[in-house]
Amino acid sequence: MFAGKDFLTMQPPPGYKAGIGRGATGFTTRADAPLTAAEIQLPNDPDRYRDPDETGILGGTKLAKDDQEAVKEYMKLNEKLSHKRKVIKEQVDEPDPVKEELATVSLDEWANLPEATDLTRRNKRLRQEEDMQKRWYTAPDSVAQTSSAFDNSIEVDEEKLQAKDQALSARLDLVFKPRKAEQSLAPQGAERKRTLLETMIKTQPNNPQGYIGLARIEAQLSQPKKARIAIQKGMKHCPGVPEIWLEALKFHSGADTLAIAQKAVDNVPKSPEVWRAVIDLQYTDEDKLNYVHQALEHLSDNSALWELAIDLESPQDRKDVIGIALELAPSPSLYLKAAEYDKAVLDAAVKKYPDNKTLWLAKIKKGGSIKDAIRSTGPDGWIDVALTCDDSPTLTKIVDALDLTEEDFNRLCEAGNYSAAKLVAQKIPKTVQLYTKYAAFDADILQEAVERYADSEEIQLEYAKRFPEQAAQKFSSENVLVNIGEHFLDSCQIDTALTVLSRTVSDEGQSLYVDALIRAGKPVDKVIEQALANHPFSEKLFLQQARIFKNADMLAAATVKLPKSEHLWVEYATHLPDVRARAVLLSAQSQCPKSAALWLARIRLEKKSGRNVDYLLTKALQECPQDGGLWAEKLVLTPRIQRNKQIATAVKASNNSPAVLTAAGLHLWTTGKDSVAKWFEAAIKNDPQYGDAYMWLYAYGQKEALDKFLVAKPRKGELWGPTFSQNRGFPLKDVFITATSTLHNPF
């Protein structure tokens, strides 16, 4: 394209640089180029735009008059502002003596400076006085722990506390009654209610509820004057409504009340409520009778007003008033009122109202026949009449004439009419429940009850509660005495338990007796010593002594006296090191070779030491093939894959032992089966006294197990047995729940 062109061989002009014409910058920069006229910087002269000599375009022009005045004003303002700026600058530069003196202010003076909105320092002074009155004390941790334990051990009777609070509140209301209006606070939403009621009054001026509601709101807000104004507006707009006048009488007092009362009866003469309120305002019987006469002129058929007239009338005129009243406004209540002054009225009353039991009751009290009354009214409902009857001869007549049942007896007891209940109890067959309820208001009946129902535990307990000394002598059965003593020991009735248990001679009874003495505050060592002196061969007393004092030497002496007691040997071994415990158990087995408890204690001792116990367990089952505890231990040691087959063998060999059934349930629990509860329930059904099954069933989530447990009151069980023995006297429910919370599944 460019071949043969002449300019390719020509020399470039002077100063030529290749590429600059096409915008290349790699060979040179703009700094190499000379400055243009626009880039030349002028000196920064602040007066370059001013023309002080006015030599510019307007230099020789004369300003107009308005412009000259504007310039003068501008110059004055500029001079004034310049002076102000100068003064401020001088003040800032000068040192402030007040600020310099702040360095001399003490810390107390700083602390006592008043708040910005508290010029009198009242708020700060009150706060300081309140801080000075506070007292702080340090208490050791033992106090808090004791308080916590004490709070948890006491059952608070909430009903009694609420009753005390109500009684105290009533007394405080009486004491501070004069200050009630001053201290009353506006109820929540009172302002909103007031606004709504005012709107209602404007839209419905003839509705009395708006005025009544507004007056009550004002009264709650301690505004009695506004309340009276509101009710007066209601009286003006709703003069024919009785409710507005009744409310007005409440909000006025003194002479105003009497004036309003007269207006009320003038505006609503047909309202018995208004007349009754006006009558109650009168002070003398004469004034009351006067208003009663006025009311009867408008309400001649109102029996309540006639009853009031009969009471207020003079004796010489009363008979005439009764005749007029019965003629104009006959009613059962009026006949009863008239019968108070004229007995002959009752005959006419029962003829006019043959079904009215109240009238018949009044006639029976005056000597009438109960049979005629029942024949006229029927037998139903007379037990309700007996509930309110306070006349003994009349009550006897009613009870004798009726066919009553134990249900009627219970109704009378619940109503508190014990006189009628006694009369009914003499007529109907006496059951255990009847005797128990009867004893609540007549303890002497228990003498008869305990003879009639000697085998009833409920009667025995009630009798022992009322007559502990007689019960201790009366009941010859040792089991009865022990059960009664244990019941009262659990109920914290120590004196009753001591009285009853003092007659027992069995090991169980003596153990309970020792517990009662210790809880009564007697010295423990002397109590145990005296008990063992009286019963030197009591296994339970020796075990009790060991658990209290935790002394192995005492147990060693006990095993010498009772070498055949397997429980003493096992307890003795638990207080020794492993080596000595092993020797003691071997020695014990020479005395009791067939003892499953000793075999189980020995197996667990070896298991604790990490030794293989399969041989020992096999030998133990050969010696005691039906023992449930050994079979349960066998299930624990059996591998999981073989355990289901072993369960069937154990259940059959132990004859459905509750220990084996419980262990089977625990195994199924770990496998997630749904039939866990059924195994525990089967254990309970097989032996209701086996406490471990209740504990595991409750831990599994079946809360009804607690109710079953409290009914059965079991004492046996590998876990529950020792727990029960060590916590006698404490609430059974609390012991059960606490023990259940510490369970650990051995599988």
VENLINHU-V884749 format. One record per pair of residues at least 4 apart in sequence whose ideal C-beta (glycine too) atoms are under 6 Angstrom apart, sorted by the first residue. I is the first residue (numbers start at 1). J is the second residue. If there is no record, write none. Layout:
BEGIN
i=[I;I]
j=[J;J]
END
This chain:
BEGIN
i=[12;17;19;19;28;35;51;54;55;63;63;105;105;114;114;118;121;139;172;179;181;184;186;186;187;189;190;190;193;194;197;197;197;200;200;201;205;206;208;208;208;208;208;208;209;211;211;211;212;214;215;215;215;218;218;218;219;227;228;231;231;231;234;234;235;235;238;239;242;242;242;242;245;245;246;248;249;252;252;252;253;261;261;264;265;265;268;269;270;272;272;275;278;279;279;282;282;285;288;289;292;292;295;295;296;296;299;300;301;303;303;303;306;306;306;307;307;309;309;310;310;310;313;313;313;317;318;322;325;325;326;332;332;332;335;335;336;338;338;339;339;339;343;345;346;349;350;350;350;353;354;355;357;357;360;361;363;364;364;364;365;365;370;370;374;374;382;382;383;386;386;387;387;389;389;395;399;399;404;404;406;406;408;409;409;409;412;412;412;413;413;418;425;430;430;432;432;432;432;434;435;436;436;438;438;439;439;439;439;443;446;446;446;449;449;450;450;453;461;463;463;464;464;464;464;467;468;468;468;469;470;471;471;472;472;472;475;475;478;481;481;481;482;482;484;485;485;485;485;486;488;488;488;489;489;489;494;494;494;497;497;498;501;501;501;501;504;507;507;510;510;510;510;511;511;514;514;514;515;515;517;517;518;518;519;522;528;531;532;532;535;539;539;542;543;545;546;546;546;552;555;555;558;559;559;559;562;563;566;566;566;566;569;570;570;572;573;573;573;573;576;576;578;581;585;585;585;588;589;589;592;594;596;596;596;599;600;603;603;603;606;606;607;613;617;620;621;621;624;626;628;628;628;628;629;631;631;631;632;632;632;635;635;635;636;638;638;638;642;643;647;649;650;650;651;654;656;658;658;658;658;658;661;661;661;662;662;662;662;664;665;665;665;666;666;667;668;668;669;670;676;677;677;680;680;680;683;684;688;689;689;689;690;690;691;691;691;692;692;692;694;694;695;697;697;698;698;698;699;699;709;715;716;717;720;723;727;730]
j=[16;27;24;27;32;39;56;59;59;67;68;109;110;118;121;123;125;143;176;183;222;222;190;221;220;193;217;221;217;217;210;213;214;204;210;210;237;237;212;234;238;241;243;244;213;230;233;234;247;230;227;230;231;223;226;227;227;251;251;247;248;251;238;244;244;248;244;267;268;271;273;274;264;274;277;260;277;256;257;260;257;278;281;274;269;278;274;298;298;299;302;295;291;288;291;287;288;312;312;312;308;309;299;305;300;305;305;328;329;329;331;334;325;329;334;334;337;313;321;321;322;337;317;318;321;321;341;338;329;334;330;353;356;359;345;349;362;342;345;345;346;362;366;349;363;359;359;360;363;359;376;377;377;385;373;385;368;368;370;394;391;394;397;401;379;401;398;402;408;398;420;415;417;394;395;420;423;424;408;424;428;434;424;421;424;425;417;420;421;421;437;441;438;434;435;453;456;458;459;438;449;458;462;442;445;443;445;446;462;466;450;463;466;453;459;459;463;459;487;467;471;468;471;484;500;471;496;499;500;499;474;475;500;499;500;503;480;481;506;500;503;504;508;509;500;497;500;501;512;512;493;496;497;497;516;729;516;519;520;501;516;516;509;512;513;516;509;538;540;531;535;538;541;540;544;527;531;544;728;729;522;527;524;527;729;527;545;541;536;541;541;562;565;558;571;554;554;555;571;575;571;572;568;568;569;572;568;591;592;595;597;598;588;597;601;584;581;584;585;601;580;581;609;605;598;601;602;598;593;598;598;623;624;627;630;620;629;613;616;617;611;613;613;617;634;630;625;630;630;654;654;657;659;660;659;650;654;660;659;660;663;646;650;663;746;642;643;646;646;667;664;653;654;660;660;660;686;683;686;687;690;693;679;682;683;683;692;693;696;679;676;679;680;745;747;747;673;676;676;747;700;700;702;693;696;697;693;693;712;714;715;716;716;717;714;717;720;717;719;720;705;709;740;702;705;705;706;740;740;743;736;724;721;721;724;739;735;735]
END
